[in-house]
């Protein structure tokens, strides 16, 4: 009985992609720093309470989104990935729907504790996630863009800790939009292999992402030299994997590139965060990477 309970708990966690959720925390920390909320000399509970609510919000939104991804893909997974929790019968589809709904609601409620702006952004992210899961993921162009919007919205959710700053920093969302679009585009070949042209497009978009982070140096409050070591680490982890997936677009190479891309989101976020809030804060964000990597050894990253 105990073993069965452990097995089902693991299956529910697998549905939620814990390693991926940790990368979503990094988005919130970036937005929180960009909003000007990181004041090292004035850190108190009231200062951090919005951050706690936003971390809970993104956990619910991301967890609920990926649960519904498996709900909508149950029939396809029965053929291509029968080991997953729903097609394997470990978790009933209706139970997965209940879990996904619960998580999305928690995410929206948590965001409402911060501001009306946070609530609107969270609701938009939830809608975009369901739209991706149910429809756009099967579209070559709209799918990657849709997923990128989810991630860009997540970063702005962090910025909404200071609602007025969303209007001034909306363009920050373009960086994760481009990056996630690149990952999502190449991930379309995870099962059957991809096209070399898709790999080229993904590499061009990653080059644009790196350029975008460096271009933030035009902002008076952004210290680009502080961000440079993180940018170099990001390029070292991501570019070789994507080049290999471009040269040989096999399912194995593509899965390696996708995993490297998803987990390296934390490094990208650390680069942006360090520019806004300094080296110690960037290292704090980067500290999420070993946590995510450890979880990735236990639960799939897709």
C-alpha positions in Angstrom: 0.0 0.0 0.0 2.8 2.4 1.0 4.7 1.6 -2.2 1.7 2.2 -4.3 1.1 5.6 -2.6 4.8 6.6 -3.3 4.5 5.5 -6.9 1.4 7.6 -7.4 2.9 10.6 -5.7 5.9 10.4 -8.0 3.6 10.2 -11.0 1.7 13.4 -9.9 5.1 15.1 -9.5 6.1 13.9 -12.9 3.0 15.5 -14.4 4.1 18.8 -12.8 7.7 18.8 -14.1 9.4 20.0 -10.9 12.7 20.8 -12.6 10.9 23.1 -15.0 9.0 24.8 -12.2 12.3 25.8 -10.6 13.2 27.6 -13.9 9.9 29.5 -13.6 11.0 30.8 -10.2 14.1 32.2 -11.8 11.8 34.3 -14.1 10.1 35.8 -11.1 13.4 36.6 -9.4 14.5 38.5 -12.6 11.3 40.5 -12.8 11.4 41.2 -9.1 15.0 42.6 -9.5 14.1 44.6 -12.6 11.2 46.2 -10.8 13.6 47.7 -8.3 12.3 45.6 -5.4 15.7 44.3 -4.5 17.0 46.6 -1.8 19.8 44.8 0.1 19.8 47.3 2.9 16.1 47.2 3.4 15.2 43.5 3.3 12.3 42.7 5.5 9.2 40.5 5.6 7.0 43.1 4.0 9.5 43.6 1.2 9.6 39.9 0.5 5.9 39.0 0.8 5.0 39.9 -2.8 7.9 37.8 -3.9 6.6 34.8 -1.9 3.1 35.2 -3.5 4.6 35.5 -7.0 6.7 32.4 -6.5 3.6 30.5 -5.4 1.7 31.9 -8.4 4.2 30.8 -11.0 4.5 27.4 -9.4 0.7 27.0 -9.9 0.6 28.4 -13.3 3.6 26.4 -14.7 2.6 23.2 -12.9 -1.0 23.5 -14.1 0.1 24.3 -17.6 2.3 21.2 -18.0 -0.3 19.0 -16.4 -2.8 20.0 -19.0 -0.1 19.5 -21.6 -0.2 15.8 -20.7 -4.0 15.8 -20.5 -4.4 17.0 -24.0 -1.7 14.7 -25.3 -2.9 11.5 -23.6 -3.9 9.7 -26.8 -0.7 10.7 -28.6 1.4 9.7 -25.6 -0.3 6.3 -25.5 1.4 5.7 -28.9 4.7 7.6 -28.5 5.3 7.8 -24.8 3.2 5.1 -23.1 5.4 5.3 -19.9 3.9 8.7 -19.0 1.5 8.8 -16.0 -1.8 9.2 -17.9 -1.3 6.6 -20.7 0.3 4.2 -18.4 -2.8 4.2 -16.2 -0.9 5.4 -13.1 -3.1 8.5 -13.0 -6.6 8.7 -14.3 -7.2 11.5 -16.8 -10.0 13.1 -14.8 -7.6 13.2 -11.8 -5.0 15.0 -13.9 -7.6 17.5 -15.0 -8.5 18.2 -11.4 -4.9 18.7 -10.5 -4.2 21.0 -13.4 -7.3 23.1 -12.6 -6.4 23.3 -8.9 -2.9 24.4 -9.7 -4.0 27.1 -12.2 -6.5 28.5 -9.7 -3.9 28.6 -7.0 -1.6 30.5 -9.3 -4.3 33.1 -10.1 -5.4 33.5 -6.5 -1.8 33.9 -5.3 -1.1 36.6 -7.9 -4.2 38.5 -6.8 -2.6 38.9 -3.4 0.1 41.2 -5.0 -1.9 43.5 -7.3 -4.6 43.7 -9.9 -1.8 43.9 -12.5 -0.4 40.7 -11.3 -3.9 39.1 -11.5 -4.3 40.2 -15.1 -0.9 38.9 -16.1 -1.4 35.6 -14.3 -4.8 35.0 -15.9 -3.3 35.8 -19.3 -0.5 33.3 -18.8 -3.0 30.6 -17.7 -5.1 31.3 -20.8 -2.0 31.2 -23.0 -0.9 27.9 -21.5 -4.2 26.2 -22.1 -4.3 27.6 -25.6 -0.9 26.1 -26.3 -1.7 22.7 -24.8 -5.0 22.4 -26.6 -4.3 23.9 -29.9 -1.3 26.0 -30.9 1.4 23.4 -29.9 0.6 21.6 -33.2 1.2 24.8 -35.2 4.7 25.3 -36.5 4.8 29.1 -36.1 2.1 30.0 -33.6 3.1 27.2 -31.2 6.6 28.4 -30.4 5.4 32.0 -30.2 2.5 31.0 -27.9 4.9 29.2 -25.5 7.3 32.2 -25.6 4.4 34.5 -24.6 3.7 32.2 -21.6 7.3 32.6 -20.4 7.5 36.3 -21.2 4.4 36.8 -19.2 5.9 34.9 -16.3 8.8 37.4 -16.2 6.4 40.3 -16.3 4.6 38.7 -13.4 7.8 39.2 -11.4 8.0 42.8 -12.5 4.4 43.3 -11.3 5.7 43.3 -7.7 5.8 47.0 -8.6 2.8 47.3 -10.9 3.8 50.7 -12.4 7.1 49.2 -13.7 5.3 46.8 -16.0 4.5 49.6 -18.4 8.2 50.7 -18.5 9.8 47.3 -18.7 7.4 45.3 -20.9 10.1 44.9 -23.5 12.0 42.5 -21.2 9.4 39.9 -22.1 10.8 39.8 -25.6 14.0 38.0 -24.4 12.2 34.9 -23.0 9.7 35.0 -25.8 12.5 34.6 -28.4 14.4 32.1 -26.3 11.4 29.8 -25.5 10.2 30.1 -29.1 13.6 28.8 -30.2 13.5 25.8 -27.7 9.8 25.1 -28.6 10.6 25.2 -32.4 13.4 22.7 -32.1 11.5 20.5 -29.7 8.9 19.6 -32.3 11.4 17.0 -33.5 11.8 15.3 -30.1 10.0 12.1 -31.2 10.5 11.7 -34.9 13.5 14.0 -35.6 13.6 17.5 -36.9 14.6 19.6 -39.9 18.0 21.3 -40.3 16.2 24.5 -41.2 14.5 24.6 -37.9 17.8 24.2 -36.1 19.2 27.2 -38.0 16.2 29.3 -37.1 16.6 28.3 -33.4 20.3 29.2 -33.5 19.6 32.6 -35.0 17.0 33.3 -32.3 19.5 32.3 -29.6 22.0 34.7 -31.0 19.3 37.4 -30.9 18.6 36.5 -27.2 22.3 36.9 -26.3 22.4 40.2 -28.2 19.3 41.3 -26.4 20.7 40.7 -23.0 23.9 42.7 -23.9 21.8 45.5 -25.4 20.1 46.0 -22.0 23.3 47.9 -21.2 21.7 51.0 -22.7 19.5 51.2 -19.6 21.2 53.4 -17.0 20.3 51.0 -14.2 21.7 47.9 -16.0 25.4 46.9 -15.4 26.2 44.9 -18.5 29.8 44.0 -17.3 28.3 42.2 -14.3 26.1 40.2 -16.6 28.9 39.1 -19.0 30.2 36.0 -17.0 26.6 34.7 -16.9 26.1 35.3 -20.6 29.3 33.4 -21.4 28.2 30.5 -19.2 24.8 30.5 -20.9 26.3 30.4 -24.4 28.7 27.6 -23.4 25.8 25.4 -22.2 23.3 26.1 -24.9 25.0 26.8 -28.2 27.0 23.5 -28.6 23.9 21.5 -27.9 21.8 23.4 -30.5 24.6 23.3 -33.1 24.7 19.5 -32.7 20.9 19.3 -33.0 21.1 21.4 -36.2 23.9 19.3 -37.7 22.2 16.0 -36.9 18.5 16.6 -36.2 18.0 13.2 -34.5 15.5 12.7 -31.7 18.3 12.1 -29.2 20.2 15.3 -30.2 17.1 17.3 -30.1 16.1 16.0 -26.7 19.5 16.9 -25.4 19.3 20.4 -26.8 15.8 20.9 -25.4 16.9 19.8 -21.9 20.0 22.0 -22.0 17.8 24.9 -23.3 15.1 24.6 -20.6 17.6 24.2 -17.7 19.8 27.0 -19.0 16.9 29.4 -18.6 18.1 29.8 -15.1 21.5 31.0 -16.4 19.9 33.4 -18.8 17.8 34.7 -15.9 20.8 35.0 -13.7 22.5 37.1 -16.4 19.6 39.5 -16.6 19.1 39.7 -12.9 22.8 40.4 -12.1 22.7 43.4 -14.5 19.8 44.9 -12.6 20.6 43.9 -9.0 24.3 43.0 -8.9 26.6 40.0 -8.7 25.3 38.5 -5.4 21.7 38.5 -6.7 22.8 36.9 -9.9 24.5 34.2 -8.0 21.4 33.7 -5.9 19.4 33.1 -9.1 22.1 30.8 -10.5 21.8 28.8 -7.2 18.5 27.5 -8.5 20.4 25.6 -11.3 21.8 22.7 -9.1 18.3 22.3 -7.6 16.8 22.1 -11.1 19.5 19.7 -12.3 19.0 17.4 -9.3 15.3 17.3 -10.0 16.0 16.7 -13.7 17.8 13.5 -12.7 14.5 12.2 -11.2 11.8 13.7 -13.4 11.7 14.3 -17.1 12.4 17.8 -18.6 10.4 18.4 -21.7 
